[in-house]
């Protein structure tokens, strides 16, 4: 009888474990709202074609004003204003947040800011909304990844 109970327990445990699944492709933007983007941010991660290019953007700050659909990009005391749009888009049946950045700016340091001109899909917001992660929405290759860390409100 003990053997039967142990076997039954093992079968139930295995069935329970097998019924669980973790879909790593799930994107959760729970907790994101456009207002969270307001304030000043720095790039804490930028990958392009799986190459880490974060250091190219050291010293740059991005101050967003979502209500006015603008961002001020600053570097070494110089700054330029540009367009930013935040909207929801249906992606595979889910309403997802997208941030369009038009950082095609000239004469603002050496970084290739036009590499940041994208529709960015919000993929994650940390618990205190000081880090927001994005993935390039439209890509024929490995999607670019962007992570912003909040500097100030």
C-alpha positions as CSV (number, residue, x, y, z in Angstrom):
1,X,0.0,0.0,0.0
2,X,2.9,2.4,0.8
3,X,4.4,1.8,-2.6
4,X,1.1,2.5,-4.3
5,X,0.8,5.8,-2.3
6,X,4.3,6.8,-3.2
7,X,3.8,6.0,-6.9
8,X,0.5,8.0,-6.9
9,X,2.2,10.9,-5.2
10,X,5.1,10.9,-7.7
11,X,2.6,10.7,-10.7
12,X,0.6,13.7,-9.3
13,X,3.8,15.7,-8.8
14,X,5.1,15.0,-12.3
15,X,1.7,15.8,-13.8
16,X,1.6,19.1,-11.9
17,X,5.1,20.1,-13.0
18,X,4.4,19.2,-16.6
19,X,1.2,21.1,-16.6
20,X,3.1,24.3,-15.7
21,X,4.6,26.3,-18.5
22,X,6.6,29.4,-18.7
23,X,6.4,31.2,-22.0
24,X,9.5,33.4,-22.3
25,X,8.0,35.2,-25.2
26,X,5.3,36.8,-23.1
27,X,5.8,40.5,-22.8
28,X,4.3,42.2,-19.9
29,X,4.0,45.9,-19.7
30,X,1.9,45.9,-16.6
31,X,2.6,49.0,-14.6
32,X,3.5,51.1,-17.6
33,X,1.7,54.3,-18.3
34,X,3.0,57.1,-20.6
35,X,3.4,59.5,-17.6
36,X,6.2,57.2,-16.2
37,X,8.4,58.3,-19.1
38,X,8.3,62.0,-18.0
39,X,11.6,63.1,-16.5
40,X,15.2,62.6,-17.3
41,X,16.7,59.3,-18.4
42,X,20.0,57.8,-19.4
43,X,20.7,54.8,-21.6
44,X,21.7,51.9,-19.4
45,X,21.7,49.3,-22.2
46,X,21.6,49.5,-26.0
47,X,22.2,46.4,-28.1
48,X,22.2,46.4,-31.9
49,X,22.5,43.1,-33.8
50,X,23.4,41.6,-30.4
51,X,26.3,44.0,-30.0
52,X,26.4,46.0,-26.8
53,X,26.7,49.7,-27.8
54,X,25.8,51.3,-24.5
55,X,29.1,53.1,-24.0
56,X,28.5,55.1,-27.2
57,X,25.7,57.0,-25.3
58,X,27.6,57.8,-22.1
59,X,26.9,61.3,-21.1
60,X,23.7,61.7,-23.0
61,X,20.4,62.5,-21.1
62,X,16.9,62.3,-22.5
63,X,14.2,64.5,-20.9
64,X,10.8,63.4,-21.9
65,X,7.5,65.4,-21.8
66,X,4.9,62.9,-23.0
67,X,2.0,65.4,-22.8
68,X,3.9,67.7,-25.2
69,X,5.2,64.8,-27.3
70,X,8.8,66.1,-27.0
71,X,12.1,65.0,-25.7
72,X,15.2,67.1,-25.1
73,X,18.4,65.3,-25.8
74,X,21.4,66.8,-23.9
75,X,25.1,66.2,-24.2
76,X,28.0,68.2,-22.8
77,X,25.9,71.3,-22.1
78,X,24.2,71.3,-25.6
79,X,20.7,70.2,-26.2
80,X,18.1,69.7,-28.9
81,X,14.4,69.1,-28.8
82,X,12.8,66.3,-30.8
83,X,9.5,64.4,-31.3
84,X,8.4,61.5,-29.1
85,X,5.0,59.7,-29.4
86,X,3.6,57.1,-27.0
87,X,0.7,55.0,-28.1
88,X,-0.9,51.6,-27.8
89,X,-0.9,49.1,-30.7
90,X,-2.6,45.8,-31.1
91,X,0.2,43.2,-31.3
92,X,-0.9,39.6,-31.6
93,X,-4.2,40.4,-30.0
94,X,-2.7,42.3,-27.1
95,X,-2.8,46.1,-26.6
96,X,0.9,47.0,-26.1
97,X,2.6,50.3,-25.4
98,X,4.9,51.6,-28.1
99,X,7.2,54.6,-27.8
100,X,8.3,56.2,-31.1
101,X,11.6,58.2,-30.8
102,X,12.8,60.6,-33.5
103,X,16.3,61.2,-32.3
104,X,17.7,62.0,-35.7
105,X,19.7,64.9,-34.4
106,X,22.9,66.6,-35.8
107,X,25.8,68.1,-34.0
108,X,25.1,66.6,-30.6
109,X,28.2,64.6,-29.7
110,X,29.6,61.6,-31.5
111,X,26.9,59.0,-30.8
112,X,24.8,57.8,-33.7
113,X,21.5,59.0,-32.4
114,X,19.6,58.1,-35.5
115,X,20.1,54.4,-34.5
116,X,17.6,55.3,-31.8
117,X,14.9,56.4,-34.3
118,X,12.5,53.5,-33.8
119,X,9.1,52.3,-32.7
120,X,10.1,50.8,-29.3
121,X,7.9,48.2,-27.7
122,X,7.8,48.5,-23.9
123,X,8.8,45.1,-22.6
124,X,9.4,45.7,-18.9
125,X,9.1,48.3,-16.1
126,X,10.8,47.6,-12.8
127,X,8.9,47.8,-9.6
128,X,9.7,51.5,-8.7
129,X,9.5,52.6,-12.4
130,X,13.2,53.7,-12.5
131,X,14.1,51.3,-15.3
132,X,12.1,50.8,-18.5
133,X,13.1,48.2,-21.1
134,X,12.2,48.3,-24.8
135,X,12.6,46.1,-27.8
136,X,12.6,47.3,-31.4
137,X,9.1,46.7,-32.8
138,X,10.0,46.2,-36.5
139,X,13.1,44.2,-37.2
140,X,14.3,41.9,-40.0
141,X,17.2,40.8,-37.8
142,X,17.9,40.5,-34.1
143,X,15.8,43.2,-32.5
144,X,17.6,46.1,-30.9
145,X,17.2,46.4,-27.2
146,X,17.0,49.7,-25.3
147,X,16.9,50.2,-21.5
148,X,16.5,53.6,-19.9
149,X,17.3,54.4,-16.3
150,X,15.7,57.3,-14.6
151,X,18.0,60.2,-13.5
152,X,15.3,62.6,-12.2
153,X,11.7,63.6,-12.4
